[in-house]
Amino acid sequence: MPTSRLTALLLLTPALVLFALLTLYPLGRGLLLSLVNTDYGLADAAWVGADNYTFLLSDPFFRGAAWNTVAFTLMATLSEVAFGLALALLVNARFPGRWLVVPSLVAPFVLSTMVVTAVWRAWFHYDFGFLNNALRAVALPPVEWLFDPDLALVSLVLVDLWQTAPFTFLILLAGLQSIPRDLHEAAQVEGASPVRRLWTITLPLLVPHLLLAALLRSIESFKIFDKVYALTGGGPGQATETLSMYLYRLGFQYFDIGLASATAVVMIVIAGLLAAVYAWHIVRGQSDGGR
């Protein structure tokens, strides 16, 4: 082996060891545990093969949690990307006080989830909450935001939107600022309206950033746990039970490590497929743009 390759391999070895210990080993261990029936003791583990996966597919609670997770992921991702795009388009324009607006918009994103959920729990309060007081101010009836099965999941989306839309806003603002102004100036000279410039110049050039924002937010939304745990606990009933919450109950309340590991494997596969789809679109877009 050439000296340069040997040196490179030696330099990479610590990172490869850490990657194996922190990523490959847990994945392999989780896959193995998903094929057995066991608790935390692991002493009486019994090989069951694919029975844990078969049980999950036949379990109505798992199907309900999967549906809630997909619904939350779609609503949260679409709303956060759309809202982040709207904010980025507004802030990208030059106006007085712009330097103060950006930090104000990003502030919710730097708060811890527990602080965010505490604030929103107060805002959701039926009698004294900000949202219901606003409804009363316009002669509308108050709402049980976290206790109405039809509204609880939407309420969680509102919380997630408030906290993480600034993240998509920053990505898309960076994308907007990377677009050469000469293109807009040339189109403006040709008589193109702002709307036409948006559809023919801005959005096509912003597609990679939109895909990146959607990828990151969809993966994070798919594994949502902390807001569900802090605000609803999966209720009312199972209206906000997500796959992460379902996994938590199996592993830490019922101590069924086999089923919990099988749920984790399913979530990893779905998240990996999401990432692969987005990555394929990004790579295809770059290759098409290079022609």
C-alpha positions, 0 to 999 in steps of 0.5 A: 500500500502506498505511503500516502494511502496508509497515512490517510487510512491511519488519520481516518481510523479514529473517525471510523472507530467512532462511527462504528461504535456510535452508529453501526453497532447501535444499528446492528444491535437494534436490528438483532433485538428486533428479531427476538422477544425479550425485556431489558434483562436479555437473559431469556431472549427468544428468537422470533424472527419477523414476528415482531414486524408482523405484529406491528403491521397487525396492531391498530395502535401502530397503524394509528401512530404511523398515520399520525406521524405521516399527517404531522410530517406532511403538515409540519413540513409543508407549512414550515417550508411555505412560511419560511419562504414567505419570510425569506422573500419579505426579509430579502427586500431592502428596508430600514431596520432589516438588521433587527428583524432577522434576529427577532425571527430566529429567536424562537428557534434558539429556545429549548423545546421545554421553554417553547412547550411551556409558553404554548401550553399557557397560550392554549389554556382554555380560560386564560390562554392568549389564543382563546382570548383572541377568539373571544375578542372577535366573538368566536367560541373558545377552543380546547386546543389540546383536548379536542381529538380533531385539533390536538395534532394541528395544535402540535403543528402550530407549536412546531411551526412557531419554533422551527420555521425560522430554520427554513427561513434561514436556509431559504434566505441564504438561497435567495441571497445567492441568486445574482441580482443581475438576473432580476435587473435584466428581467426588470429591464425587459418588463417582467413583473415581480410575480413573473420574476418570482416564478421564472427566476427565483423559485427555479433557482431556489429549488435545491434550497427548498429540497434541503429545507424540506428534507431536514424538516421532514426527517425531524418532524417524522421523529417528533417526540418531545413536543408530543410528550410535553404537551399531550402525552399522545392524547387525547386518546391516541389522537397525537400518538406518533411512532416515537411515542409508540416506541417510548411506551413499548420500551420504557413502559411495557419493557418490550424491547423486541417490539420497540426495536422493530419500531425503531428499525421501521422508523430508520428505514422510512427516514432513510427512504425520505433522505434518499428520495430528496438526495436523488432529486437534488443530485438530478437537479444539479446534473440537469443544471450542469448540462 
